[in-house]
Amino acid sequence: MSKDTVHTAEVAAPTGATATPADAGDAGYSKDLKHRHVNMIAIGGAIGTGLFLGAGGRLHTAGPALAAAYLVCGVFAFFVVRALGELVLYRPSSGSFVSYAREFLGEKGAYVAGWMYFLNWSTTGIADITAIALYTHYWSLFTSIPQWVLALVALAVVLAVNLISVKIFGEMEFWFSVVKVATLVAFMGIGIFLLATRHEVDGRAPGLGVITDNGGLLPHGLMPVVIVMQGVIFAYAALELVGVAAGETAEPEKVVPRAVNSIMWRVGLFYVGSVVLLALLLPGSAYSADQSPFVTVLSKIGVSGAGDVMNLVVLTAAMSSLNSGLYSTGRILRSMAMAGSAPKFTARMNRSQVPYGGILLTCGVCVLGVGLNYLVPEQAFEIVLNVASLGVISTWVIIMVCHLVFVRRARAGLLHRPSFRLPGSPVTEIVTIAFLIAVLGLMWNDPEVGRKTVLLVPLIAAALVAGWFGIRNRVARTADQELTGPTK
């Protein structure tokens, strides 16, 4: 980011009103996202396939202590979003943490943040379209259609929604989130009723006895709980969408604090509460990775049609994730393109003020995922899911590092912190960063998946270094043009 741009951001921050955006990538957006859109985008980011599908396999592996893993990771996820919320109120930007990385860490920081986020969402997009195809095959009407065809259709539908307008995106995400929340509330109501009435589930009465009679909180020891931390963090991925969406809402100072603060109790209620209920209703061995744990419970009490309903909900969650991924990467890539660190065409916007260039680039990578579904349909989901987790961890670390620099500059009197702040700074940021790095290191203890994922880190680092040397001259020219442009 140029010196003039940084100065503009710092001077303008206290008033919150500037005629010219502090980040050139913020120019041209509409402000069509309402409070209910941003609020439900926050919910949608906190609730996805990581809970609806992934919790089953993790309960089987880690046992009831999985609830503690969700709680611990949820606290750190809240710290990350709270830090991002403070940065958003300092300077709302559709470039979100990439824009803040540019200001506080320089162009190299923005470059790494942006491309790691792109890696996260483009690979998550492949996982999403793969999941959508797998879920659709659940119904006999679609079993004869090849998996790659269903993946391509899903990608085309969500792409069309994203290209029309941000308002359509907001509406679609709003209703996706409504479906997910309504389903969780209904299940939790059923679970509480089963516990209160001691109604038998699979031939046994639910309650604490289900846990104590099946190995306790740690039936397989502590290490399985540690290993599943990677998957739990991935389940919380997309919480940072609140920061991206804030750039397209008219009143971020009102919308963002409410959305961020509500995330914590939602995490406690929906994630931790659901896992506790699941553990009290059936032993961990009754759940599996290939079936939603909610379907498992409902099928054990003879609820007809439970499989169809939950499959529709999980399908909705995957569509929601794909929808959000295209939305966020389009905005992030435009911010990068305006600084010269992404291809020029990703800066382009259509008449509806949608950055279609970045969205199409993400879709291009997802099309490769369609090919993956054609070549190895059984392994496509697992291959890309692990790569995406690296992007999530790096994004969260960069957000916290940006916040550390932000607080340091505020204490030096260079800028003004909003009243909505991350508590406990700088200890909170340092502990969060240490936790995330520790999770990455502990993945080595999982030889089947985690170790292979960690081995990708040097390859990704080499690709980033090579890419930087390829675009650094263009970034420098863009910065010079920003500095000299106003005087011409």
Buried (B, 14 or more C-beta within 10 A) or exposed (E): BBEBBBEBBBBBBEEBEBEEBBBBBBEBBEBBBBBBBBBBBBBBBBBBBBBBBBBBBBBBBBBBBBBBBBBBBBBBBBBBBBBBBBBBBBBBBBBBBBBBBBBBBEBBBBBBBBBBBBBBBBBBBBBBBBBBBBBBBBEEEBEEEEBBBBBBBBBEBBBEBBBEBBBBBBBBBBBBBBBBBEBBEEBBEBBEEBBEEEEEBBEBEBEEEBBEEBBEBBBBEEEBBBBBBBBBBBBBBBBBBBBBBBBBBEEBBEBBBEBBBBBBEBBBEBBBBBBBBBBBBBBBEBBEBEBBBBBBBBBBBEBEEBBEBBBBBBBBBBBBBBBBBBBBBBBBBBBBBBBBBBBEEBBBBEEBBBBBBBBBBBBEBBBEBBBBBBEEBEEBBEBBBBBBBBBBBBBBBBBBBBBBBBBEBBEEEEBBBBEBBBEEBBEBBBBBBEBBEEBBEBBEEBEEBBEBBBEEEEEBEEEBEEBBEEBBEEBEEBBEEBEEEEEE
